Amino acid sequence: MNYRKIITIDSGKRSGKPCIRGTRMTVTDVLEYLAGGMTQPELLVAFPDLTTEDILACLAFAADRERKLASLPDETAL
């Protein structure tokens, strides 16, 4: 999934945190709701401006960020 058109970063909004389509809803907000046990359908009902594609973009963004962090050299091994 290409999340780059959905996840936006604006230094003047939510302190530069990654947000969904320029709204105030952050990727972290969505991930925390999902991690807390909220289902995707519940999230869509609770936040009618969200779409399934938005949620998938948040997951793709998080996976991409994790992949990048995992590929950084381990400084403790140096």
PDB file of N, CA, C and O in Angstrom:
ATOM      1  N   MET A   1       0.847  -1.189   0.000  1.00  0.00           N
ATOM      2  CA  MET A   1       0.000   0.000   0.000  1.00  0.00           C
ATOM      3  C   MET A   1       0.877   1.231   0.000  1.00  0.00           C
ATOM      4  O   MET A   1       1.830   1.318   0.775  1.00  0.00           O
ATOM      5  N   ASN A   2       0.566   2.180  -0.858  1.00  0.00           N
ATOM      6  CA  ASN A   2       1.292   3.448  -0.896  1.00  0.00           C
ATOM      7  C   ASN A   2       0.580   4.432   0.025  1.00  0.00           C
ATOM      8  O   ASN A   2      -0.445   5.010  -0.338  1.00  0.00           O
ATOM      9  N   TYR A   3       1.127   4.613   1.205  1.00  0.00           N
ATOM     10  CA  TYR A   3       0.503   5.472   2.210  1.00  0.00           C
ATOM     11  C   TYR A   3       0.869   6.944   2.037  1.00  0.00           C
ATOM     12  O   TYR A   3       0.307   7.791   2.731  1.00  0.00           O
ATOM     13  N   ARG A   4       1.769   7.267   1.158  1.00  0.00           N
ATOM     14  CA  ARG A   4       2.318   8.624   1.080  1.00  0.00           C
ATOM     15  C   ARG A   4       1.294   9.704   0.711  1.00  0.00           C
ATOM     16  O   ARG A   4       1.501  10.875   1.029  1.00  0.00           O
ATOM     17  N   LYS A   5       0.212   9.336   0.058  1.00  0.00           N
ATOM     18  CA  LYS A   5      -0.824  10.325  -0.266  1.00  0.00           C
ATOM     19  C   LYS A   5      -1.838  10.465   0.863  1.00  0.00           C
ATOM     20  O   LYS A   5      -2.650  11.390   0.858  1.00  0.00           O
ATOM     21  N   ILE A   6      -1.795   9.559   1.825  1.00  0.00           N
ATOM     22  CA  ILE A   6      -2.760   9.572   2.928  1.00  0.00           C
ATOM     23  C   ILE A   6      -2.125  10.093   4.209  1.00  0.00           C
ATOM     24  O   ILE A   6      -2.730  10.901   4.915  1.00  0.00           O
ATOM     25  N   ILE A   7      -0.925   9.645   4.513  1.00  0.00           N
ATOM     26  CA  ILE A   7      -0.234  10.059   5.735  1.00  0.00           C
ATOM     27  C   ILE A   7       0.574  11.316   5.423  1.00  0.00           C
ATOM     28  O   ILE A   7       1.440  11.318   4.548  1.00  0.00           O
ATOM     29  N   THR A   8       0.273  12.378   6.156  1.00  0.00           N
ATOM     30  CA  THR A   8       0.940  13.661   5.932  1.00  0.00           C
ATOM     31  C   THR A   8       1.651  14.111   7.199  1.00  0.00           C
ATOM     32  O   THR A   8       1.234  13.787   8.311  1.00  0.00           O
ATOM     33  N   ILE A   9       2.720  14.858   7.016  1.00  0.00           N
ATOM     34  CA  ILE A   9       3.460  15.413   8.152  1.00  0.00           C
ATOM     35  C   ILE A   9       3.577  16.911   7.927  1.00  0.00           C
ATOM     36  O   ILE A   9       4.137  17.369   6.930  1.00  0.00           O
ATOM     37  N   ASP A  10       3.030  17.671   8.888  1.00  0.00           N
ATOM     38  CA  ASP A  10       3.033  19.130   8.820  1.00  0.00           C
ATOM     39  C   ASP A  10       3.523  19.640  10.174  1.00  0.00           C
ATOM     40  O   ASP A  10       2.891  19.386  11.199  1.00  0.00           O
ATOM     41  N   SER A  11       4.627  20.344  10.180  1.00  0.00           N
ATOM     42  CA  SER A  11       5.215  20.795  11.447  1.00  0.00           C
ATOM     43  C   SER A  11       4.262  21.662  12.263  1.00  0.00           C
ATOM     44  O   SER A  11       4.422  21.770  13.479  1.00  0.00           O
ATOM     45  N   GLY A  12       3.278  22.280  11.621  1.00  0.00           N
ATOM     46  CA  GLY A  12       2.331  23.133  12.333  1.00  0.00           C
ATOM     47  C   GLY A  12       1.092  22.408  12.847  1.00  0.00           C
ATOM     48  O   GLY A  12       0.217  23.026  13.453  1.00  0.00           O
ATOM     49  N   LYS A  13       1.014  21.112  12.610  1.00  0.00           N
ATOM     50  CA  LYS A  13      -0.163  20.348  13.032  1.00  0.00           C
ATOM     51  C   LYS A  13       0.275  19.172  13.898  1.00  0.00           C
ATOM     52  O   LYS A  13       1.095  18.355  13.480  1.00  0.00           O
ATOM     53  N   ARG A  14      -0.274  19.094  15.102  1.00  0.00           N
ATOM     54  CA  ARG A  14       0.011  18.011  16.047  1.00  0.00           C
ATOM     55  C   ARG A  14       1.520  17.817  16.261  1.00  0.00           C
ATOM     56  O   ARG A  14       2.009  16.693  16.373  1.00  0.00           O
ATOM     57  N   SER A  15       2.225  18.927  16.311  1.00  0.00           N
ATOM     58  CA  SER A  15       3.678  18.940  16.567  1.00  0.00           C
ATOM     59  C   SER A  15       4.468  18.123  15.553  1.00  0.00           C
ATOM     60  O   SER A  15       5.508  17.552  15.881  1.00  0.00           O
ATOM     61  N   GLY A  16       3.974  18.070  14.327  1.00  0.00           N
ATOM     62  CA  GLY A  16       4.699  17.372  13.275  1.00  0.00           C
ATOM     63  C   GLY A  16       4.515  15.868  13.257  1.00  0.00           C
ATOM     64  O   GLY A  16       5.232  15.163  12.546  1.00  0.00           O
ATOM     65  N   LYS A  17       3.551  15.361  14.040  1.00  0.00           N
ATOM     66  CA  LYS A  17       3.300  13.921  14.033  1.00  0.00           C
ATOM     67  C   LYS A  17       2.619  13.529  12.724  1.00  0.00           C
ATOM     68  O   LYS A  17       1.880  14.327  12.147  1.00  0.00           O
ATOM     69  N   PRO A  18       2.861  12.309  12.253  1.00  0.00           N
ATOM     70  CA  PRO A  18       2.201  11.840  11.034  1.00  0.00           C
ATOM     71  C   PRO A  18       0.685  11.783  11.235  1.00  0.00           C
ATOM     72  O   PRO A  18       0.198  11.134  12.161  1.00  0.00           O
ATOM     73  N   CYS A  19      -0.059  12.470  10.355  1.00  0.00           N
ATOM     74  CA  CYS A  19      -1.517  12.557  10.454  1.00  0.00           C
ATOM     75  C   CYS A  19      -2.169  11.963   9.207  1.00  0.00           C
ATOM     76  O   CYS A  19      -1.509  11.720   8.197  1.00  0.00           O
ATOM     77  N   ILE A  20      -3.455  11.740   9.300  1.00  0.00           N
ATOM     78  CA  ILE A  20      -4.219  11.181   8.193  1.00  0.00           C
ATOM     79  C   ILE A  20      -4.828  12.308   7.379  1.00  0.00           C
ATOM     80  O   ILE A  20      -5.643  13.080   7.884  1.00  0.00           O
ATOM     81  N   ARG A  21      -4.429  12.398   6.116  1.00  0.00           N
ATOM     82  CA  ARG A  21      -4.955  13.368   5.143  1.00  0.00           C
ATOM     83  C   ARG A  21      -5.009  14.796   5.676  1.00  0.00           C
ATOM     84  O   ARG A  21      -5.946  15.534   5.372  1.00  0.00           O
ATOM     85  N   GLY A  22      -4.034  15.185   6.452  1.00  0.00           N
ATOM     86  CA  GLY A  22      -3.981  16.558   6.938  1.00  0.00           C
ATOM     87  C   GLY A  22      -4.937  16.859   8.082  1.00  0.00           C
ATOM     88  O   GLY A  22      -5.045  18.010   8.505  1.00  0.00           O
ATOM     89  N   THR A  23      -5.634  15.845   8.591  1.00  0.00           N
ATOM     90  CA  THR A  23      -6.526  16.047   9.733  1.00  0.00           C
ATOM     91  C   THR A  23      -5.708  16.062  11.013  1.00  0.00           C
ATOM     92  O   THR A  23      -4.479  16.000  10.967  1.00  0.00           O
ATOM     93  N   ARG A  24      -6.377  16.145  12.147  1.00  0.00           N
ATOM     94  CA  ARG A  24      -5.682  16.096  13.426  1.00  0.00           C
ATOM     95  C   ARG A  24      -5.582  14.671  13.972  1.00  0.00           C
ATOM     96  O   ARG A  24      -5.012  14.462  15.043  1.00  0.00           O
ATOM     97  N   MET A  25      -6.124  13.699  13.254  1.00  0.00           N
ATOM     98  CA  MET A  25      -6.027  12.291  13.659  1.00  0.00           C
ATOM     99  C   MET A  25      -4.653  11.770  13.263  1.00  0.00           C
ATOM    100  O   MET A  25      -4.288  11.793  12.087  1.00  0.00           O
ATOM    101  N   THR A  26      -3.888  11.296  14.254  1.00  0.00           N
ATOM    102  CA  THR A  26      -2.540  10.824  13.971  1.00  0.00           C
ATOM    103  C   THR A  26      -2.507   9.315  13.738  1.00  0.00           C
ATOM    104  O   THR A  26      -3.430   8.584  14.098  1.00  0.00           O
ATOM    105  N   VAL A  27      -1.418   8.882  13.126  1.00  0.00           N
ATOM    106  CA  VAL A  27      -1.178   7.450  12.954  1.00  0.00           C
ATOM    107  C   VAL A  27      -1.155   6.781  14.327  1.00  0.00           C
ATOM    108  O   VAL A  27      -1.719   5.702  14.507  1.00  0.00           O
ATOM    109  N   THR A  28      -0.509   7.419  15.281  1.00  0.00           N
ATOM    110  CA  THR A  28      -0.433   6.870  16.639  1.00  0.00           C
ATOM    111  C   THR A  28      -1.823   6.700  17.242  1.00  0.00           C
ATOM    112  O   THR A  28      -2.088   5.692  17.898  1.00  0.00           O
ATOM    113  N   ASP A  29      -2.712   7.664  17.032  1.00  0.00           N
ATOM    114  CA  ASP A  29      -4.084   7.545  17.545  1.00  0.00           C
ATOM    115  C   ASP A  29      -4.724   6.261  17.034  1.00  0.00           C
ATOM    116  O   ASP A  29      -5.282   5.486  17.811  1.00  0.00           O
ATOM    117  N   VAL A  30      -4.643   6.042  15.739  1.00  0.00           N
ATOM    118  CA  VAL A  30      -5.267   4.870  15.126  1.00  0.00           C
ATOM    119  C   VAL A  30      -4.636   3.584  15.662  1.00  0.00           C
ATOM    120  O   VAL A  30      -5.345   2.643  16.018  1.00  0.00           O
ATOM    121  N   LEU A  31      -3.310   3.547  15.718  1.00  0.00           N
ATOM    122  CA  LEU A  31      -2.627   2.352  16.206  1.00  0.00           C
ATOM    123  C   LEU A  31      -2.964   2.064  17.665  1.00  0.00           C
ATOM    124  O   LEU A  31      -3.118   0.903  18.042  1.00  0.00           O
ATOM    125  N   GLU A  32      -3.080   3.094  18.481  1.00  0.00           N
ATOM    126  CA  GLU A  32      -3.425   2.894  19.893  1.00  0.00           C
ATOM    127  C   GLU A  32      -4.849   2.365  20.055  1.00  0.00           C
ATOM    128  O   GLU A  32      -5.098   1.510  20.906  1.00  0.00           O
ATOM    129  N   TYR A  33      -5.783   2.865  19.247  1.00  0.00           N
ATOM    130  CA  TYR A  33      -7.148   2.338  19.299  1.00  0.00           C
ATOM    131  C   TYR A  33      -7.160   0.866  18.907  1.00  0.00           C
ATOM    132  O   TYR A  33      -7.809   0.055  19.568  1.00  0.00           O
ATOM    133  N   LEU A  34      -6.456   0.517  17.847  1.00  0.00           N
ATOM    134  CA  LEU A  34      -6.407  -0.881  17.401  1.00  0.00           C
ATOM    135  C   LEU A  34      -5.721  -1.761  18.447  1.00  0.00           C
ATOM    136  O   LEU A  34      -6.194  -2.859  18.741  1.00  0.00           O
ATOM    137  N   ALA A  35      -4.613  -1.285  19.007  1.00  0.00           N
ATOM    138  CA  ALA A  35      -3.885  -2.043  20.027  1.00  0.00           C
ATOM    139  C   ALA A  35      -4.715  -2.207  21.294  1.00  0.00           C
ATOM    140  O   ALA A  35      -4.558  -3.183  22.028  1.00  0.00           O
ATOM    141  N   GLY A  36      -5.594  -1.249  21.542  1.00  0.00           N
ATOM    142  CA  GLY A  36      -6.463  -1.314  22.714  1.00  0.00           C
ATOM    143  C   GLY A  36      -7.648  -2.251  22.539  1.00  0.00           C
ATOM    144  O   GLY A  36      -8.435  -2.445  23.465  1.00  0.00           O
ATOM    145  N   GLY A  37      -7.773  -2.832  21.349  1.00  0.00           N
ATOM    146  CA  GLY A  37      -8.836  -3.804  21.130  1.00  0.00           C
ATOM    147  C   GLY A  37      -9.981  -3.324  20.264  1.00  0.00           C
ATOM    148  O   GLY A  37     -10.894  -4.096  19.971  1.00  0.00           O
ATOM    149  N   MET A  38      -9.953  -2.076  19.850  1.00  0.00           N
ATOM    150  CA  MET A  38     -11.011  -1.578  18.978  1.00  0.00           C
ATOM    151  C   MET A  38     -10.848  -2.228  17.605  1.00  0.00           C
ATOM    152  O   MET A  38      -9.742  -2.293  17.067  1.00  0.00           O
ATOM    153  N   THR A  39     -11.943  -2.699  17.052  1.00  0.00           N
ATOM    154  CA  THR A  39     -11.880  -3.315  15.730  1.00  0.00           C
ATOM    155  C   THR A  39     -11.938  -2.241  14.652  1.00  0.00           C
ATOM    156  O   THR A  39     -12.308  -1.096  14.908  1.00  0.00           O
ATOM    157  N   GLN A  40     -11.568  -2.637  13.457  1.00  0.00           N
ATOM    158  CA  GLN A  40     -11.624  -1.693  12.340  1.00  0.00           C
ATOM    159  C   GLN A  40     -13.046  -1.171  12.139  1.00  0.00           C
ATOM    160  O   GLN A  40     -13.211   0.039  11.984  1.00  0.00           O
ATOM    161  N   PRO A  41     -14.092  -2.022  12.132  1.00  0.00           N
ATOM    162  CA  PRO A  41     -15.451  -1.494  11.989  1.00  0.00           C
ATOM    163  C   PRO A  41     -15.844  -0.525  13.117  1.00  0.00           C
ATOM    164  O   PRO A  41     -16.523   0.473  12.874  1.00  0.00           O
ATOM    165  N   GLU A  42     -15.415  -0.825  14.339  1.00  0.00           N
ATOM    166  CA  GLU A  42     -15.716   0.080  15.465  1.00  0.00           C
ATOM    167  C   GLU A  42     -15.027   1.423  15.270  1.00  0.00           C
ATOM    168  O   GLU A  42     -15.605   2.471  15.560  1.00  0.00           O
ATOM    169  N   LEU A  43     -13.812   1.392  14.785  1.00  0.00           N
ATOM    170  CA  LEU A  43     -13.060   2.622  14.535  1.00  0.00           C
ATOM    171  C   LEU A  43     -13.739   3.462  13.464  1.00  0.00           C
ATOM    172  O   LEU A  43     -13.813   4.686  13.580  1.00  0.00           O
ATOM    173  N   LEU A  44     -14.234   2.806  12.425  1.00  0.00           N
ATOM    174  CA  LEU A  44     -14.914   3.523  11.337  1.00  0.00           C
ATOM    175  C   LEU A  44     -16.231   4.147  11.810  1.00  0.00           C
ATOM    176  O   LEU A  44     -16.618   5.214  11.333  1.00  0.00           O
ATOM    177  N   VAL A  45     -16.911   3.492  12.737  1.00  0.00           N
ATOM    178  CA  VAL A  45     -18.154   4.052  13.286  1.00  0.00           C
ATOM    179  C   VAL A  45     -17.837   5.217  14.221  1.00  0.00           C
ATOM    180  O   VAL A  45     -18.504   6.251  14.179  1.00  0.00           O
ATOM    181  N   ALA A  46     -16.818   5.046  15.062  1.00  0.00           N
ATOM    182  CA  ALA A  46     -16.457   6.082  16.034  1.00  0.00           C
ATOM    183  C   ALA A  46     -15.909   7.342  15.360  1.00  0.00           C
ATOM    184  O   ALA A  46     -16.082   8.453  15.860  1.00  0.00           O
ATOM    185  N   PHE A  47     -15.249   7.149  14.223  1.00  0.00           N
ATOM    186  CA  PHE A  47     -14.639   8.271  13.507  1.00  0.00           C
ATOM    187  C   PHE A  47     -15.089   8.200  12.046  1.00  0.00           C
ATOM    188  O   PHE A  47     -14.382   7.643  11.206  1.00  0.00           O
ATOM    189  N   PRO A  48     -16.257   8.759  11.742  1.00  0.00           N
ATOM    190  CA  PRO A  48     -16.838   8.639  10.398  1.00  0.00           C
ATOM    191  C   PRO A  48     -15.990   9.222   9.273  1.00  0.00           C
ATOM    192  O   PRO A  48     -16.185   8.864   8.111  1.00  0.00           O
ATOM    193  N   ASP A  49     -15.058  10.106   9.591  1.00  0.00           N
ATOM    194  CA  ASP A  49     -14.196  10.672   8.548  1.00  0.00           C
ATOM    195  C   ASP A  49     -13.094   9.703   8.117  1.00  0.00           C
ATOM    196  O   ASP A  49     -12.481   9.883   7.065  1.00  0.00           O
ATOM    197  N   LEU A  50     -12.846   8.681   8.931  1.00  0.00           N
ATOM    198  CA  LEU A  50     -11.840   7.673   8.581  1.00  0.00           C
ATOM    199  C   LEU A  50     -12.381   6.710   7.541  1.00  0.00           C
ATOM    200  O   LEU A  50     -13.582   6.451   7.477  1.00  0.00           O
ATOM    201  N   THR A  51     -11.479   6.184   6.731  1.00  0.00           N
ATOM    202  CA  THR A  51     -11.845   5.145   5.767  1.00  0.00           C
ATOM    203  C   THR A  51     -11.002   3.901   6.035  1.00  0.00           C
ATOM    204  O   THR A  51     -10.002   3.950   6.751  1.00  0.00           O
ATOM    205  N   THR A  52     -11.421   2.806   5.455  1.00  0.00           N
ATOM    206  CA  THR A  52     -10.627   1.581   5.557  1.00  0.00           C
ATOM    207  C   THR A  52      -9.235   1.820   4.999  1.00  0.00           C
ATOM    208  O   THR A  52      -8.251   1.339   5.561  1.00  0.00           O
ATOM    209  N   GLU A  53      -9.142   2.550   3.910  1.00  0.00           N
ATOM    210  CA  GLU A  53      -7.848   2.859   3.308  1.00  0.00           C
ATOM    211  C   GLU A  53      -6.967   3.665   4.268  1.00  0.00           C
ATOM    212  O   GLU A  53      -5.753   3.463   4.308  1.00  0.00           O
ATOM    213  N   ASP A  54      -7.564   4.573   5.036  1.00  0.00           N
ATOM    214  CA  ASP A  54      -6.801   5.348   6.022  1.00  0.00           C
ATOM    215  C   ASP A  54      -6.174   4.426   7.062  1.00  0.00           C
ATOM    216  O   ASP A  54      -5.001   4.574   7.408  1.00  0.00           O
ATOM    217  N   ILE A  55      -6.959   3.481   7.555  1.00  0.00           N
ATOM    218  CA  ILE A  55      -6.472   2.551   8.578  1.00  0.00           C
ATOM    219  C   ILE A  55      -5.345   1.687   8.011  1.00  0.00           C
ATOM    220  O   ILE A  55      -4.326   1.480   8.669  1.00  0.00           O
ATOM    221  N   LEU A  56      -5.528   1.188   6.796  1.00  0.00           N
ATOM    222  CA  LEU A  56      -4.490   0.384   6.157  1.00  0.00           C
ATOM    223  C   LEU A  56      -3.229   1.212   5.919  1.00  0.00           C
ATOM    224  O   LEU A  56      -2.117   0.697   6.029  1.00  0.00           O
ATOM    225  N   ALA A  57      -3.400   2.486   5.596  1.00  0.00           N
ATOM    226  CA  ALA A  57      -2.249   3.374   5.408  1.00  0.00           C
ATOM    227  C   ALA A  57      -1.485   3.544   6.718  1.00  0.00           C
ATOM    228  O   ALA A  57      -0.254   3.580   6.714  1.00  0.00           O
ATOM    229  N   CYS A  58      -2.190   3.646   7.825  1.00  0.00           N
ATOM    230  CA  CYS A  58      -1.533   3.754   9.133  1.00  0.00           C
ATOM    231  C   CYS A  58      -0.706   2.506   9.425  1.00  0.00           C
ATOM    232  O   CYS A  58       0.425   2.596   9.901  1.00  0.00           O
ATOM    233  N   LEU A  59      -1.276   1.352   9.137  1.00  0.00           N
ATOM    234  CA  LEU A  59      -0.559   0.096   9.360  1.00  0.00           C
ATOM    235  C   LEU A  59       0.663  -0.003   8.443  1.00  0.00           C
ATOM    236  O   LEU A  59       1.732  -0.430   8.880  1.00  0.00           O
ATOM    237  N   ALA A  60       0.512   0.387   7.188  1.00  0.00           N
ATOM    238  CA  ALA A  60       1.628   0.347   6.245  1.00  0.00           C
ATOM    239  C   ALA A  60       2.724   1.325   6.663  1.00  0.00           C
ATOM    240  O   ALA A  60       3.910   1.008   6.573  1.00  0.00           O
ATOM    241  N   PHE A  61       2.326   2.512   7.120  1.00  0.00           N
ATOM    242  CA  PHE A  61       3.291   3.505   7.584  1.00  0.00           C
ATOM    243  C   PHE A  61       4.078   2.950   8.768  1.00  0.00           C
ATOM    244  O   PHE A  61       5.304   3.054   8.806  1.00  0.00           O
ATOM    245  N   ALA A  62       3.370   2.359   9.735  1.00  0.00           N
ATOM    246  CA  ALA A  62       4.031   1.803  10.919  1.00  0.00           C
ATOM    247  C   ALA A  62       4.967   0.660  10.540  1.00  0.00           C
ATOM    248  O   ALA A  62       6.071   0.562  11.075  1.00  0.00           O
ATOM    249  N   ALA A  63       4.539  -0.202   9.627  1.00  0.00           N
ATOM    250  CA  ALA A  63       5.384  -1.315   9.188  1.00  0.00           C
ATOM    251  C   ALA A  63       6.635  -0.795   8.483  1.00  0.00           C
ATOM    252  O   ALA A  63       7.731  -1.314   8.691  1.00  0.00           O
ATOM    253  N   ASP A  64       6.469   0.221   7.658  1.00  0.00           N
ATOM    254  CA  ASP A  64       7.605   0.805   6.953  1.00  0.00           C
ATOM    255  C   ASP A  64       8.585   1.431   7.937  1.00  0.00           C
ATOM    256  O   ASP A  64       9.797   1.257   7.812  1.00  0.00           O
ATOM    257  N   ARG A  65       8.063   2.148   8.899  1.00  0.00           N
ATOM    258  CA  ARG A  65       8.931   2.783   9.904  1.00  0.00           C
ATOM    259  C   ARG A  65       9.665   1.721  10.720  1.00  0.00           C
ATOM    260  O   ARG A  65      10.853   1.869  11.005  1.00  0.00           O
ATOM    261  N   GLU A  66       8.974   0.670  11.089  1.00  0.00           N
ATOM    262  CA  GLU A  66       9.590  -0.414  11.855  1.00  0.00           C
ATOM    263  C   GLU A  66      10.691  -1.092  11.030  1.00  0.00           C
ATOM    264  O   GLU A  66      11.763  -1.403  11.550  1.00  0.00           O
ATOM    265  N   ARG A  67      10.419  -1.314   9.756  1.00  0.00           N
ATOM    266  CA  ARG A  67      11.401  -1.943   8.875  1.00  0.00           C
ATOM    267  C   ARG A  67      12.659  -1.070   8.789  1.00  0.00           C
ATOM    268  O   ARG A  67      13.779  -1.581   8.793  1.00  0.00           O
ATOM    269  N   LYS A  68      12.463   0.239   8.712  1.00  0.00           N
ATOM    270  CA  LYS A  68      13.612   1.148   8.644  1.00  0.00           C
ATOM    271  C   LYS A  68      14.394   1.141   9.952  1.00  0.00           C
ATOM    272  O   LYS A  68      15.625   1.160   9.932  1.00  0.00           O
ATOM    273  N   LEU A  69      13.704   1.114  11.085  1.00  0.00           N
ATOM    274  CA  LEU A  69      14.385   1.070  12.383  1.00  0.00           C
ATOM    275  C   LEU A  69      15.140  -0.243  12.558  1.00  0.00           C
ATOM    276  O   LEU A  69      16.247  -0.261  13.096  1.00  0.00           O
ATOM    277  N   ALA A  70      14.542  -1.334  12.104  1.00  0.00           N
ATOM    278  CA  ALA A  70      15.171  -2.646  12.253  1.00  0.00           C
ATOM    279  C   ALA A  70      16.421  -2.767  11.396  1.00  0.00           C
ATOM    280  O   ALA A  70      17.290  -3.588  11.690  1.00  0.00           O
ATOM    281  N   SER A  71      16.526  -1.970  10.349  1.00  0.00           N
ATOM    282  CA  SER A  71      17.684  -2.076   9.461  1.00  0.00           C
ATOM    283  C   SER A  71      18.822  -1.130   9.849  1.00  0.00           C
ATOM    284  O   SER A  71      19.879  -1.143   9.219  1.00  0.00           O
ATOM    285  N   LEU A  72      18.613  -0.315  10.875  1.00  0.00           N
ATOM    286  CA  LEU A  72      19.693   0.565  11.341  1.00  0.00           C
ATOM    287  C   LEU A  72      20.755  -0.279  12.020  1.00  0.00           C
ATOM    288  O   LEU A  72      20.428  -1.288  12.645  1.00  0.00           O
ATOM    289  N   PRO A  73      22.005   0.104  11.916  1.00  0.00           N
ATOM    290  CA  PRO A  73      23.064  -0.670  12.578  1.00  0.00           C
ATOM    291  C   PRO A  73      22.889  -0.650  14.100  1.00  0.00           C
ATOM    292  O   PRO A  73      22.486   0.362  14.673  1.00  0.00           O
ATOM    293  N   ASP A  74      23.187  -1.743  14.726  1.00  0.00           N
ATOM    294  CA  ASP A  74      23.106  -1.867  16.190  1.00  0.00           C
ATOM    295  C   ASP A  74      24.326  -1.191  16.783  1.00  0.00           C
ATOM    296  O   ASP A  74      25.442  -1.695  16.660  1.00  0.00           O
ATOM    297  N   GLU A  75      24.116  -0.043  17.432  1.00  0.00           N
ATOM    298  CA  GLU A  75      25.224   0.725  17.982  1.00  0.00           C
ATOM    299  C   GLU A  75      25.891   0.010  19.152  1.00  0.00           C
ATOM    300  O   GLU A  75      27.062   0.266  19.432  1.00  0.00           O
ATOM    301  N   THR A  76      25.179  -0.879  19.842  1.00  0.00           N
ATOM    302  CA  THR A  76      25.785  -1.588  20.971  1.00  0.00           C
ATOM    303  C   THR A  76      26.794  -2.617  20.501  1.00  0.00           C
ATOM    304  O   THR A  76      27.665  -3.028  21.267  1.00  0.00           O
ATOM    305  N   ALA A  77      26.685  -3.042  19.237  1.00  0.00           N
ATOM    306  CA  ALA A  77      27.610  -4.035  18.699  1.00  0.00           C
ATOM    307  C   ALA A  77      28.928  -3.402  18.241  1.00  0.00           C
ATOM    308  O   ALA A  77      29.890  -4.112  17.950  1.00  0.00           O
ATOM    309  N   LEU A  78      28.971  -2.084  18.178  1.00  0.00           N
ATOM    310  CA  LEU A  78      30.200  -1.417  17.698  1.00  0.00           C
ATOM    311  C   LEU A  78      31.275  -1.370  18.740  1.00  0.00           C
ATOM    312  O   LEU A  78      32.358  -0.844  18.486  1.00  0.00           O
TER     313      LEU A  78
END
